[in-house]
């Protein structure tokens, strides 16, 4: 069974077919004689949804997940 992406988007509150590109930069200072590492991880809001076939009543036919990017988390350390 196919599910209309527009209906899923209306349910979770954002377009589930759009793409997003973001460029991040950052810096960390390491003490003399050490190597520094900086990592960035994307953060997402996670939404779950259920799908019902209304042509035969409200029969549950499955579900899914949608992830919406909301920012980044940074970690840094020196070795």
mmJSON file of the N, C-alpha and C atoms, coordinates in Angstrom:
{"data_MODEL":{"atom_site":{
"group_PDB":["ATOM","ATOM","ATOM","ATOM","ATOM","ATOM","ATOM","ATOM","ATOM","ATOM","ATOM","ATOM","ATOM","ATOM","ATOM","ATOM","ATOM","ATOM","ATOM","ATOM","ATOM","ATOM","ATOM","ATOM","ATOM","ATOM","ATOM","ATOM","ATOM","ATOM","ATOM","ATOM","ATOM","ATOM","ATOM","ATOM","ATOM","ATOM","ATOM","ATOM","ATOM","ATOM","ATOM","ATOM","ATOM","ATOM","ATOM","ATOM","ATOM","ATOM","ATOM","ATOM","ATOM","ATOM","ATOM","ATOM","ATOM","ATOM","ATOM","ATOM","ATOM","ATOM","ATOM","ATOM","ATOM","ATOM","ATOM","ATOM","ATOM","ATOM","ATOM","ATOM","ATOM","ATOM","ATOM","ATOM","ATOM","ATOM","ATOM","ATOM","ATOM","ATOM","ATOM","ATOM","ATOM","ATOM","ATOM","ATOM","ATOM","ATOM","ATOM","ATOM","ATOM","ATOM","ATOM","ATOM","ATOM","ATOM","ATOM","ATOM","ATOM","ATOM","ATOM","ATOM","ATOM","ATOM","ATOM","ATOM","ATOM","ATOM","ATOM","ATOM","ATOM","ATOM","ATOM","ATOM","ATOM","ATOM","ATOM","ATOM","ATOM","ATOM","ATOM","ATOM","ATOM","ATOM","ATOM","ATOM","ATOM","ATOM","ATOM","ATOM","ATOM","ATOM","ATOM","ATOM","ATOM","ATOM","ATOM","ATOM","ATOM","ATOM","ATOM","ATOM","ATOM","ATOM","ATOM","ATOM","ATOM","ATOM","ATOM","ATOM","ATOM","ATOM","ATOM","ATOM","ATOM","ATOM","ATOM","ATOM","ATOM","ATOM","ATOM","ATOM","ATOM","ATOM","ATOM","ATOM","ATOM","ATOM","ATOM","ATOM","ATOM","ATOM","ATOM","ATOM","ATOM","ATOM","ATOM","ATOM","ATOM","ATOM","ATOM","ATOM","ATOM","ATOM","ATOM","ATOM","ATOM","ATOM","ATOM","ATOM","ATOM","ATOM","ATOM","ATOM","ATOM","ATOM","ATOM","ATOM","ATOM","ATOM","ATOM","ATOM","ATOM","ATOM","ATOM","ATOM","ATOM","ATOM","ATOM","ATOM","ATOM","ATOM","ATOM","ATOM","ATOM","ATOM","ATOM","ATOM","ATOM","ATOM","ATOM","ATOM","ATOM","ATOM","ATOM","ATOM","ATOM","ATOM","ATOM","ATOM","ATOM","ATOM","ATOM","ATOM","ATOM"],
"id":[1,2,3,4,5,6,7,8,9,10,11,12,13,14,15,16,17,18,19,20,21,22,23,24,25,26,27,28,29,30,31,32,33,34,35,36,37,38,39,40,41,42,43,44,45,46,47,48,49,50,51,52,53,54,55,56,57,58,59,60,61,62,63,64,65,66,67,68,69,70,71,72,73,74,75,76,77,78,79,80,81,82,83,84,85,86,87,88,89,90,91,92,93,94,95,96,97,98,99,100,101,102,103,104,105,106,107,108,109,110,111,112,113,114,115,116,117,118,119,120,121,122,123,124,125,126,127,128,129,130,131,132,133,134,135,136,137,138,139,140,141,142,143,144,145,146,147,148,149,150,151,152,153,154,155,156,157,158,159,160,161,162,163,164,165,166,167,168,169,170,171,172,173,174,175,176,177,178,179,180,181,182,183,184,185,186,187,188,189,190,191,192,193,194,195,196,197,198,199,200,201,202,203,204,205,206,207,208,209,210,211,212,213,214,215,216,217,218,219,220,221,222,223,224,225,226,227,228,229,230,231,232,233,234,235,236,237],
"type_symbol":["N","C","C","N","C","C","N","C","C","N","C","C","N","C","C","N","C","C","N","C","C","N","C","C","N","C","C","N","C","C","N","C","C","N","C","C","N","C","C","N","C","C","N","C","C","N","C","C","N","C","C","N","C","C","N","C","C","N","C","C","N","C","C","N","C","C","N","C","C","N","C","C","N","C","C","N","C","C","N","C","C","N","C","C","N","C","C","N","C","C","N","C","C","N","C","C","N","C","C","N","C","C","N","C","C","N","C","C","N","C","C","N","C","C","N","C","C","N","C","C","N","C","C","N","C","C","N","C","C","N","C","C","N","C","C","N","C","C","N","C","C","N","C","C","N","C","C","N","C","C","N","C","C","N","C","C","N","C","C","N","C","C","N","C","C","N","C","C","N","C","C","N","C","C","N","C","C","N","C","C","N","C","C","N","C","C","N","C","C","N","C","C","N","C","C","N","C","C","N","C","C","N","C","C","N","C","C","N","C","C","N","C","C","N","C","C","N","C","C","N","C","C","N","C","C","N","C","C","N","C","C","N","C","C","N","C","C"],
"label_atom_id":["N","CA","C","N","CA","C","N","CA","C","N","CA","C","N","CA","C","N","CA","C","N","CA","C","N","CA","C","N","CA","C","N","CA","C","N","CA","C","N","CA","C","N","CA","C","N","CA","C","N","CA","C","N","CA","C","N","CA","C","N","CA","C","N","CA","C","N","CA","C","N","CA","C","N","CA","C","N","CA","C","N","CA","C","N","CA","C","N","CA","C","N","CA","C","N","CA","C","N","CA","C","N","CA","C","N","CA","C","N","CA","C","N","CA","C","N","CA","C","N","CA","C","N","CA","C","N","CA","C","N","CA","C","N","CA","C","N","CA","C","N","CA","C","N","CA","C","N","CA","C","N","CA","C","N","CA","C","N","CA","C","N","CA","C","N","CA","C","N","CA","C","N","CA","C","N","CA","C","N","CA","C","N","CA","C","N","CA","C","N","CA","C","N","CA","C","N","CA","C","N","CA","C","N","CA","C","N","CA","C","N","CA","C","N","CA","C","N","CA","C","N","CA","C","N","CA","C","N","CA","C","N","CA","C","N","CA","C","N","CA","C","N","CA","C","N","CA","C","N","CA","C","N","CA","C","N","CA","C","N","CA","C","N","CA","C","N","CA","C","N","CA","C","N","CA","C"],
"label_alt_id":[null,null,null,null,null,null,null,null,null,null,null,null,null,null,null,null,null,null,null,null,null,null,null,null,null,null,null,null,null,null,null,null,null,null,null,null,null,null,null,null,null,null,null,null,null,null,null,null,null,null,null,null,null,null,null,null,null,null,null,null,null,null,null,null,null,null,null,null,null,null,null,null,null,null,null,null,null,null,null,null,null,null,null,null,null,null,null,null,null,null,null,null,null,null,null,null,null,null,null,null,null,null,null,null,null,null,null,null,null,null,null,null,null,null,null,null,null,null,null,null,null,null,null,null,null,null,null,null,null,null,null,null,null,null,null,null,null,null,null,null,null,null,null,null,null,null,null,null,null,null,null,null,null,null,null,null,null,null,null,null,null,null,null,null,null,null,null,null,null,null,null,null,null,null,null,null,null,null,null,null,null,null,null,null,null,null,null,null,null,null,null,null,null,null,null,null,null,null,null,null,null,null,null,null,null,null,null,null,null,null,null,null,null,null,null,null,null,null,null,null,null,null,null,null,null,null,null,null,null,null,null,null,null,null,null,null,null],
"label_comp_id":["UNK","UNK","UNK","UNK","UNK","UNK","UNK","UNK","UNK","UNK","UNK","UNK","UNK","UNK","UNK","UNK","UNK","UNK","UNK","UNK","UNK","UNK","UNK","UNK","UNK","UNK","UNK","UNK","UNK","UNK","UNK","UNK","UNK","UNK","UNK","UNK","UNK","UNK","UNK","UNK","UNK","UNK","UNK","UNK","UNK","UNK","UNK","UNK","UNK","UNK","UNK","UNK","UNK","UNK","UNK","UNK","UNK","UNK","UNK","UNK","UNK","UNK","UNK","UNK","UNK","UNK","UNK","UNK","UNK","UNK","UNK","UNK","UNK","UNK","UNK","UNK","UNK","UNK","UNK","UNK","UNK","UNK","UNK","UNK","UNK","UNK","UNK","UNK","UNK","UNK","UNK","UNK","UNK","UNK","UNK","UNK","UNK","UNK","UNK","UNK","UNK","UNK","UNK","UNK","UNK","UNK","UNK","UNK","UNK","UNK","UNK","UNK","UNK","UNK","UNK","UNK","UNK","UNK","UNK","UNK","UNK","UNK","UNK","UNK","UNK","UNK","UNK","UNK","UNK","UNK","UNK","UNK","UNK","UNK","UNK","UNK","UNK","UNK","UNK","UNK","UNK","UNK","UNK","UNK","UNK","UNK","UNK","UNK","UNK","UNK","UNK","UNK","UNK","UNK","UNK","UNK","UNK","UNK","UNK","UNK","UNK","UNK","UNK","UNK","UNK","UNK","UNK","UNK","UNK","UNK","UNK","UNK","UNK","UNK","UNK","UNK","UNK","UNK","UNK","UNK","UNK","UNK","UNK","UNK","UNK","UNK","UNK","UNK","UNK","UNK","UNK","UNK","UNK","UNK","UNK","UNK","UNK","UNK","UNK","UNK","UNK","UNK","UNK","UNK","UNK","UNK","UNK","UNK","UNK","UNK","UNK","UNK","UNK","UNK","UNK","UNK","UNK","UNK","UNK","UNK","UNK","UNK","UNK","UNK","UNK","UNK","UNK","UNK","UNK","UNK","UNK","UNK","UNK","UNK","UNK","UNK","UNK"],
"label_asym_id":["A","A","A","A","A","A","A","A","A","A","A","A","A","A","A","A","A","A","A","A","A","A","A","A","A","A","A","A","A","A","A","A","A","A","A","A","A","A","A","A","A","A","A","A","A","A","A","A","A","A","A","A","A","A","A","A","A","A","A","A","A","A","A","A","A","A","A","A","A","A","A","A","A","A","A","A","A","A","A","A","A","A","A","A","A","A","A","A","A","A","A","A","A","A","A","A","A","A","A","A","A","A","A","A","A","A","A","A","A","A","A","A","A","A","A","A","A","A","A","A","A","A","A","A","A","A","A","A","A","A","A","A","A","A","A","A","A","A","A","A","A","A","A","A","A","A","A","A","A","A","A","A","A","A","A","A","A","A","A","A","A","A","A","A","A","A","A","A","A","A","A","A","A","A","A","A","A","A","A","A","A","A","A","A","A","A","A","A","A","A","A","A","A","A","A","A","A","A","A","A","A","A","A","A","A","A","A","A","A","A","A","A","A","A","A","A","A","A","A","A","A","A","A","A","A","A","A","A","A","A","A","A","A","A","A","A","A"],
"label_entity_id":["1","1","1","1","1","1","1","1","1","1","1","1","1","1","1","1","1","1","1","1","1","1","1","1","1","1","1","1","1","1","1","1","1","1","1","1","1","1","1","1","1","1","1","1","1","1","1","1","1","1","1","1","1","1","1","1","1","1","1","1","1","1","1","1","1","1","1","1","1","1","1","1","1","1","1","1","1","1","1","1","1","1","1","1","1","1","1","1","1","1","1","1","1","1","1","1","1","1","1","1","1","1","1","1","1","1","1","1","1","1","1","1","1","1","1","1","1","1","1","1","1","1","1","1","1","1","1","1","1","1","1","1","1","1","1","1","1","1","1","1","1","1","1","1","1","1","1","1","1","1","1","1","1","1","1","1","1","1","1","1","1","1","1","1","1","1","1","1","1","1","1","1","1","1","1","1","1","1","1","1","1","1","1","1","1","1","1","1","1","1","1","1","1","1","1","1","1","1","1","1","1","1","1","1","1","1","1","1","1","1","1","1","1","1","1","1","1","1","1","1","1","1","1","1","1","1","1","1","1","1","1","1","1","1","1","1","1"],
"label_seq_id":[1,1,1,2,2,2,3,3,3,4,4,4,5,5,5,6,6,6,7,7,7,8,8,8,9,9,9,10,10,10,11,11,11,12,12,12,13,13,13,14,14,14,15,15,15,16,16,16,17,17,17,18,18,18,19,19,19,20,20,20,21,21,21,22,22,22,23,23,23,24,24,24,25,25,25,26,26,26,27,27,27,28,28,28,29,29,29,30,30,30,31,31,31,32,32,32,33,33,33,34,34,34,35,35,35,36,36,36,37,37,37,38,38,38,39,39,39,40,40,40,41,41,41,42,42,42,43,43,43,44,44,44,45,45,45,46,46,46,47,47,47,48,48,48,49,49,49,50,50,50,51,51,51,52,52,52,53,53,53,54,54,54,55,55,55,56,56,56,57,57,57,58,58,58,59,59,59,60,60,60,61,61,61,62,62,62,63,63,63,64,64,64,65,65,65,66,66,66,67,67,67,68,68,68,69,69,69,70,70,70,71,71,71,72,72,72,73,73,73,74,74,74,75,75,75,76,76,76,77,77,77,78,78,78,79,79,79],
"pdbx_PDB_ins_code":[null,null,null,null,null,null,null,null,null,null,null,null,null,null,null,null,null,null,null,null,null,null,null,null,null,null,null,null,null,null,null,null,null,null,null,null,null,null,null,null,null,null,null,null,null,null,null,null,null,null,null,null,null,null,null,null,null,null,null,null,null,null,null,null,null,null,null,null,null,null,null,null,null,null,null,null,null,null,null,null,null,null,null,null,null,null,null,null,null,null,null,null,null,null,null,null,null,null,null,null,null,null,null,null,null,null,null,null,null,null,null,null,null,null,null,null,null,null,null,null,null,null,null,null,null,null,null,null,null,null,null,null,null,null,null,null,null,null,null,null,null,null,null,null,null,null,null,null,null,null,null,null,null,null,null,null,null,null,null,null,null,null,null,null,null,null,null,null,null,null,null,null,null,null,null,null,null,null,null,null,null,null,null,null,null,null,null,null,null,null,null,null,null,null,null,null,null,null,null,null,null,null,null,null,null,null,null,null,null,null,null,null,null,null,null,null,null,null,null,null,null,null,null,null,null,null,null,null,null,null,null,null,null,null,null,null,null],
"Cartn_x":[0.853,0.0,0.895,0.558,1.328,0.665,1.483,1.011,1.355,0.406,0.619,1.568,2.71,3.715,3.147,2.244,1.633,0.813,0.127,-0.659,0.243,1.344,2.297,2.884,3.263,3.813,2.828,1.554,0.54,0.401,0.593,0.474,1.653,2.881,4.062,4.453,3.899,4.123,5.263,5.815,6.854,6.856,7.434,7.507,8.464,8.0,8.856,9.585,9.398,10.092,11.167,11.201,12.23,13.589,14.628,15.982,16.582,17.536,18.193,19.701,20.389,21.851,22.325,23.279,23.81,25.311,26.031,27.479,27.802,28.542,28.938,30.455,30.95,32.391,32.607,33.748,34.057,35.544,35.962,37.376,37.503,38.575,38.917,40.426,40.844,42.264,42.803,43.908,44.571,45.842,46.165,47.407,48.632,49.725,50.961,51.332,51.718,52.14,50.987,49.753,48.58,47.879,47.093,46.246,44.81,44.107,42.706,41.783,40.633,39.609,38.296,37.613,36.299,35.354,34.249,33.252,31.907,31.143,29.79,28.822,27.707,26.675,25.353,24.624,23.317,22.314,21.426,20.344,19.026,18.149,16.868,15.735,14.588,13.347,12.829,12.364,11.883,10.377,9.658,8.211,7.821,6.848,6.285,4.852,4.395,3.025,2.434,1.117,0.374,-0.404,-0.599,-1.333,-2.571,-3.712,-4.985,-5.61,-6.224,-6.971,-8.412,-8.824,-10.179,-11.199,-10.75,-11.7,-12.466,-11.948,-12.623,-12.806,-13.149,-13.216,-11.905,-11.535,-10.253,-9.3,-8.972,-8.092,-6.635,-5.918,-4.495,-3.711,-2.86,-2.079,-0.575,-0.152,1.285,1.612,2.884,3.351,4.732,5.272,6.595,7.213,8.366,9.143,9.51,9.562,10.025,11.009,12.108,13.149,13.286,13.288,13.383,14.655,15.581,16.834,16.578,17.203,16.992,18.287,19.44,20.692,21.836,22.872,24.083,24.54,25.225,25.865,27.369,28.164,29.613,30.319,31.353,32.255,33.674,34.498,35.911,36.752,37.959,38.911,40.32,41.28,42.698,43.349,44.228,44.991,46.451],
"Cartn_y":[-1.167,0.0,1.225,2.196,3.433,4.453,5.338,6.379,7.726,8.639,9.965,10.76,11.186,11.921,13.218,13.856,15.088,14.868,13.724,13.415,13.102,12.406,12.144,13.465,14.334,15.634,16.46,16.422,17.166,16.612,15.32,14.688,15.032,14.966,15.205,16.684,17.519,18.954,19.507,18.714,19.206,18.351,18.875,18.132,16.949,15.761,14.578,14.28,15.118,14.913,15.96,17.038,18.064,17.522,18.075,17.761,19.017,18.81,19.933,19.734,20.809,20.793,21.915,21.589,22.592,22.405,23.482,23.439,24.035,23.302,23.749,23.837,24.745,24.815,25.123,24.749,25.007,24.86,25.207,25.118,24.817,24.137,23.937,24.1,24.533,24.754,23.619,23.049,21.98,22.541,22.07,22.516,22.154,22.874,22.571,21.107,20.475,19.082,18.088,18.551,17.666,17.823,16.827,16.89,17.107,17.962,18.223,17.539,17.12,16.51,17.238,17.559,18.187,17.354,16.909,16.125,16.845,16.732,17.298,16.183,16.108,15.107,15.814,15.403,16.028,15.583,16.503,16.201,16.212,15.276,15.144,15.04,15.625,15.295,14.026,13.082,11.798,11.726,11.439,11.308,9.919,9.318,8.057,8.325,7.541,7.703,6.345,6.276,5.067,5.316,4.255,4.347,3.459,4.039,3.323,3.351,2.248,2.156,2.518,3.723,4.182,3.695,3.026,2.515,1.307,0.674,-0.491,-0.263,0.936,1.279,1.911,1.725,2.255,1.114,0.343,-0.818,-0.369,-0.703,-0.373,-1.201,-0.535,-1.255,-1.091,-0.276,-0.123,1.211,1.503,2.751,3.074,4.144,4.538,5.58,6.063,7.049,8.193,9.386,10.56,11.305,11.764,12.479,13.886,14.883,16.282,16.876,17.378,17.932,19.22,19.328,20.502,21.177,20.591,21.227,20.246,20.629,19.822,19.779,18.724,18.57,18.455,19.126,19.126,18.5,17.736,17.184,17.572,17.919,18.175,17.715,17.314,16.879,16.946,16.848,16.865,15.583,15.026,13.801,14.152],
"Cartn_z":[0.0,0.0,0.0,-0.817,-0.827,0.093,0.617,1.522,0.903,0.884,0.326,1.224,0.671,1.455,2.009,1.294,1.783,3.039,3.104,4.299,5.489,5.227,6.311,6.8,5.874,6.242,7.057,6.682,7.44,8.85,8.997,10.315,11.22,10.682,11.518,11.577,10.683,10.766,9.927,8.995,8.092,6.837,5.76,4.505,4.666,4.324,4.442,3.138,2.116,0.848,0.585,1.372,1.199,1.624,1.052,1.49,2.118,2.986,3.656,3.589,3.322,3.319,4.232,5.083,5.993,6.096,6.123,6.297,7.659,8.435,9.763,9.818,10.62,10.856,12.323,12.809,14.206,14.44,15.619,15.967,17.447,17.783,19.189,19.323,20.462,20.703,21.547,21.103,21.848,22.492,23.683,24.324,23.482,23.69,22.967,23.149,22.048,22.076,22.036,21.911,21.864,20.52,20.172,18.987,19.434,18.737,19.059,18.068,18.547,17.71,17.947,16.867,16.929,16.081,16.666,15.948,15.999,14.927,14.88,14.506,15.222,14.975,14.709,13.68,13.454,14.517,14.88,15.817,15.055,15.376,14.7,15.713,15.381,16.067,15.403,16.209,15.7,15.895,14.82,14.854,14.364,14.996,14.516,14.065,13.097,12.622,12.286,12.352,12.009,10.724,9.948,8.694,8.794,8.438,8.466,7.08,6.691,5.437,5.742,5.336,5.645,4.622,3.548,2.557,3.077,4.124,4.721,6.222,6.6,8.02,8.428,9.641,10.115,10.409,9.374,9.543,9.554,10.623,10.755,9.743,8.934,7.921,8.097,9.042,9.258,9.886,9.877,10.465,9.939,10.437,9.99,10.896,10.475,11.22,10.288,10.833,10.1,10.995,10.401,11.138,10.571,11.441,11.028,11.627,10.781,11.319,12.103,13.289,14.134,14.573,14.317,14.73,14.778,15.521,15.637,17.077,17.432,18.721,18.457,19.267,19.062,20.256,19.975,20.984,20.607,21.599,21.294,22.482,22.147,23.173,22.615,23.488,23.096,23.574,22.725,23.051,23.226],
"occupancy":[1.0,1.0,1.0,1.0,1.0,1.0,1.0,1.0,1.0,1.0,1.0,1.0,1.0,1.0,1.0,1.0,1.0,1.0,1.0,1.0,1.0,1.0,1.0,1.0,1.0,1.0,1.0,1.0,1.0,1.0,1.0,1.0,1.0,1.0,1.0,1.0,1.0,1.0,1.0,1.0,1.0,1.0,1.0,1.0,1.0,1.0,1.0,1.0,1.0,1.0,1.0,1.0,1.0,1.0,1.0,1.0,1.0,1.0,1.0,1.0,1.0,1.0,1.0,1.0,1.0,1.0,1.0,1.0,1.0,1.0,1.0,1.0,1.0,1.0,1.0,1.0,1.0,1.0,1.0,1.0,1.0,1.0,1.0,1.0,1.0,1.0,1.0,1.0,1.0,1.0,1.0,1.0,1.0,1.0,1.0,1.0,1.0,1.0,1.0,1.0,1.0,1.0,1.0,1.0,1.0,1.0,1.0,1.0,1.0,1.0,1.0,1.0,1.0,1.0,1.0,1.0,1.0,1.0,1.0,1.0,1.0,1.0,1.0,1.0,1.0,1.0,1.0,1.0,1.0,1.0,1.0,1.0,1.0,1.0,1.0,1.0,1.0,1.0,1.0,1.0,1.0,1.0,1.0,1.0,1.0,1.0,1.0,1.0,1.0,1.0,1.0,1.0,1.0,1.0,1.0,1.0,1.0,1.0,1.0,1.0,1.0,1.0,1.0,1.0,1.0,1.0,1.0,1.0,1.0,1.0,1.0,1.0,1.0,1.0,1.0,1.0,1.0,1.0,1.0,1.0,1.0,1.0,1.0,1.0,1.0,1.0,1.0,1.0,1.0,1.0,1.0,1.0,1.0,1.0,1.0,1.0,1.0,1.0,1.0,1.0,1.0,1.0,1.0,1.0,1.0,1.0,1.0,1.0,1.0,1.0,1.0,1.0,1.0,1.0,1.0,1.0,1.0,1.0,1.0,1.0,1.0,1.0,1.0,1.0,1.0,1.0,1.0,1.0,1.0,1.0,1.0,1.0,1.0,1.0,1.0,1.0,1.0],
"B_iso_or_equiv":[0.0,0.0,0.0,0.0,0.0,0.0,0.0,0.0,0.0,0.0,0.0,0.0,0.0,0.0,0.0,0.0,0.0,0.0,0.0,0.0,0.0,0.0,0.0,0.0,0.0,0.0,0.0,0.0,0.0,0.0,0.0,0.0,0.0,0.0,0.0,0.0,0.0,0.0,0.0,0.0,0.0,0.0,0.0,0.0,0.0,0.0,0.0,0.0,0.0,0.0,0.0,0.0,0.0,0.0,0.0,0.0,0.0,0.0,0.0,0.0,0.0,0.0,0.0,0.0,0.0,0.0,0.0,0.0,0.0,0.0,0.0,0.0,0.0,0.0,0.0,0.0,0.0,0.0,0.0,0.0,0.0,0.0,0.0,0.0,0.0,0.0,0.0,0.0,0.0,0.0,0.0,0.0,0.0,0.0,0.0,0.0,0.0,0.0,0.0,0.0,0.0,0.0,0.0,0.0,0.0,0.0,0.0,0.0,0.0,0.0,0.0,0.0,0.0,0.0,0.0,0.0,0.0,0.0,0.0,0.0,0.0,0.0,0.0,0.0,0.0,0.0,0.0,0.0,0.0,0.0,0.0,0.0,0.0,0.0,0.0,0.0,0.0,0.0,0.0,0.0,0.0,0.0,0.0,0.0,0.0,0.0,0.0,0.0,0.0,0.0,0.0,0.0,0.0,0.0,0.0,0.0,0.0,0.0,0.0,0.0,0.0,0.0,0.0,0.0,0.0,0.0,0.0,0.0,0.0,0.0,0.0,0.0,0.0,0.0,0.0,0.0,0.0,0.0,0.0,0.0,0.0,0.0,0.0,0.0,0.0,0.0,0.0,0.0,0.0,0.0,0.0,0.0,0.0,0.0,0.0,0.0,0.0,0.0,0.0,0.0,0.0,0.0,0.0,0.0,0.0,0.0,0.0,0.0,0.0,0.0,0.0,0.0,0.0,0.0,0.0,0.0,0.0,0.0,0.0,0.0,0.0,0.0,0.0,0.0,0.0,0.0,0.0,0.0,0.0,0.0,0.0,0.0,0.0,0.0,0.0,0.0,0.0],
"pdbx_formal_charge":[null,null,null,null,null,null,null,null,null,null,null,null,null,null,null,null,null,null,null,null,null,null,null,null,null,null,null,null,null,null,null,null,null,null,null,null,null,null,null,null,null,null,null,null,null,null,null,null,null,null,null,null,null,null,null,null,null,null,null,null,null,null,null,null,null,null,null,null,null,null,null,null,null,null,null,null,null,null,null,null,null,null,null,null,null,null,null,null,null,null,null,null,null,null,null,null,null,null,null,null,null,null,null,null,null,null,null,null,null,null,null,null,null,null,null,null,null,null,null,null,null,null,null,null,null,null,null,null,null,null,null,null,null,null,null,null,null,null,null,null,null,null,null,null,null,null,null,null,null,null,null,null,null,null,null,null,null,null,null,null,null,null,null,null,null,null,null,null,null,null,null,null,null,null,null,null,null,null,null,null,null,null,null,null,null,null,null,null,null,null,null,null,null,null,null,null,null,null,null,null,null,null,null,null,null,null,null,null,null,null,null,null,null,null,null,null,null,null,null,null,null,null,null,null,null,null,null,null,null,null,null,null,null,null,null,null,null],
"auth_seq_id":[1,1,1,2,2,2,3,3,3,4,4,4,5,5,5,6,6,6,7,7,7,8,8,8,9,9,9,10,10,10,11,11,11,12,12,12,13,13,13,14,14,14,15,15,15,16,16,16,17,17,17,18,18,18,19,19,19,20,20,20,21,21,21,22,22,22,23,23,23,24,24,24,25,25,25,26,26,26,27,27,27,28,28,28,29,29,29,30,30,30,31,31,31,32,32,32,33,33,33,34,34,34,35,35,35,36,36,36,37,37,37,38,38,38,39,39,39,40,40,40,41,41,41,42,42,42,43,43,43,44,44,44,45,45,45,46,46,46,47,47,47,48,48,48,49,49,49,50,50,50,51,51,51,52,52,52,53,53,53,54,54,54,55,55,55,56,56,56,57,57,57,58,58,58,59,59,59,60,60,60,61,61,61,62,62,62,63,63,63,64,64,64,65,65,65,66,66,66,67,67,67,68,68,68,69,69,69,70,70,70,71,71,71,72,72,72,73,73,73,74,74,74,75,75,75,76,76,76,77,77,77,78,78,78,79,79,79],
"auth_comp_id":["UNK","UNK","UNK","UNK","UNK","UNK","UNK","UNK","UNK","UNK","UNK","UNK","UNK","UNK","UNK","UNK","UNK","UNK","UNK","UNK","UNK","UNK","UNK","UNK","UNK","UNK","UNK","UNK","UNK","UNK","UNK","UNK","UNK","UNK","UNK","UNK","UNK","UNK","UNK","UNK","UNK","UNK","UNK","UNK","UNK","UNK","UNK","UNK","UNK","UNK","UNK","UNK","UNK","UNK","UNK","UNK","UNK","UNK","UNK","UNK","UNK","UNK","UNK","UNK","UNK","UNK","UNK","UNK","UNK","UNK","UNK","UNK","UNK","UNK","UNK","UNK","UNK","UNK","UNK","UNK","UNK","UNK","UNK","UNK","UNK","UNK","UNK","UNK","UNK","UNK","UNK","UNK","UNK","UNK","UNK","UNK","UNK","UNK","UNK","UNK","UNK","UNK","UNK","UNK","UNK","UNK","UNK","UNK","UNK","UNK","UNK","UNK","UNK","UNK","UNK","UNK","UNK","UNK","UNK","UNK","UNK","UNK","UNK","UNK","UNK","UNK","UNK","UNK","UNK","UNK","UNK","UNK","UNK","UNK","UNK","UNK","UNK","UNK","UNK","UNK","UNK","UNK","UNK","UNK","UNK","UNK","UNK","UNK","UNK","UNK","UNK","UNK","UNK","UNK","UNK","UNK","UNK","UNK","UNK","UNK","UNK","UNK","UNK","UNK","UNK","UNK","UNK","UNK","UNK","UNK","UNK","UNK","UNK","UNK","UNK","UNK","UNK","UNK","UNK","UNK","UNK","UNK","UNK","UNK","UNK","UNK","UNK","UNK","UNK","UNK","UNK","UNK","UNK","UNK","UNK","UNK","UNK","UNK","UNK","UNK","UNK","UNK","UNK","UNK","UNK","UNK","UNK","UNK","UNK","UNK","UNK","UNK","UNK","UNK","UNK","UNK","UNK","UNK","UNK","UNK","UNK","UNK","UNK","UNK","UNK","UNK","UNK","UNK","UNK","UNK","UNK","UNK","UNK","UNK","UNK","UNK","UNK"],
"auth_asym_id":["A","A","A","A","A","A","A","A","A","A","A","A","A","A","A","A","A","A","A","A","A","A","A","A","A","A","A","A","A","A","A","A","A","A","A","A","A","A","A","A","A","A","A","A","A","A","A","A","A","A","A","A","A","A","A","A","A","A","A","A","A","A","A","A","A","A","A","A","A","A","A","A","A","A","A","A","A","A","A","A","A","A","A","A","A","A","A","A","A","A","A","A","A","A","A","A","A","A","A","A","A","A","A","A","A","A","A","A","A","A","A","A","A","A","A","A","A","A","A","A","A","A","A","A","A","A","A","A","A","A","A","A","A","A","A","A","A","A","A","A","A","A","A","A","A","A","A","A","A","A","A","A","A","A","A","A","A","A","A","A","A","A","A","A","A","A","A","A","A","A","A","A","A","A","A","A","A","A","A","A","A","A","A","A","A","A","A","A","A","A","A","A","A","A","A","A","A","A","A","A","A","A","A","A","A","A","A","A","A","A","A","A","A","A","A","A","A","A","A","A","A","A","A","A","A","A","A","A","A","A","A","A","A","A","A","A","A"],
"auth_atom_id":["N","CA","C","N","CA","C","N","CA","C","N","CA","C","N","CA","C","N","CA","C","N","CA","C","N","CA","C","N","CA","C","N","CA","C","N","CA","C","N","CA","C","N","CA","C","N","CA","C","N","CA","C","N","CA","C","N","CA","C","N","CA","C","N","CA","C","N","CA","C","N","CA","C","N","CA","C","N","CA","C","N","CA","C","N","CA","C","N","CA","C","N","CA","C","N","CA","C","N","CA","C","N","CA","C","N","CA","C","N","CA","C","N","CA","C","N","CA","C","N","CA","C","N","CA","C","N","CA","C","N","CA","C","N","CA","C","N","CA","C","N","CA","C","N","CA","C","N","CA","C","N","CA","C","N","CA","C","N","CA","C","N","CA","C","N","CA","C","N","CA","C","N","CA","C","N","CA","C","N","CA","C","N","CA","C","N","CA","C","N","CA","C","N","CA","C","N","CA","C","N","CA","C","N","CA","C","N","CA","C","N","CA","C","N","CA","C","N","CA","C","N","CA","C","N","CA","C","N","CA","C","N","CA","C","N","CA","C","N","CA","C","N","CA","C","N","CA","C","N","CA","C","N","CA","C","N","CA","C","N","CA","C","N","CA","C","N","CA","C","N","CA","C","N","CA","C"],
"pdbx_PDB_model_num":[1,1,1,1,1,1,1,1,1,1,1,1,1,1,1,1,1,1,1,1,1,1,1,1,1,1,1,1,1,1,1,1,1,1,1,1,1,1,1,1,1,1,1,1,1,1,1,1,1,1,1,1,1,1,1,1,1,1,1,1,1,1,1,1,1,1,1,1,1,1,1,1,1,1,1,1,1,1,1,1,1,1,1,1,1,1,1,1,1,1,1,1,1,1,1,1,1,1,1,1,1,1,1,1,1,1,1,1,1,1,1,1,1,1,1,1,1,1,1,1,1,1,1,1,1,1,1,1,1,1,1,1,1,1,1,1,1,1,1,1,1,1,1,1,1,1,1,1,1,1,1,1,1,1,1,1,1,1,1,1,1,1,1,1,1,1,1,1,1,1,1,1,1,1,1,1,1,1,1,1,1,1,1,1,1,1,1,1,1,1,1,1,1,1,1,1,1,1,1,1,1,1,1,1,1,1,1,1,1,1,1,1,1,1,1,1,1,1,1,1,1,1,1,1,1,1,1,1,1,1,1,1,1,1,1,1,1]
}}}
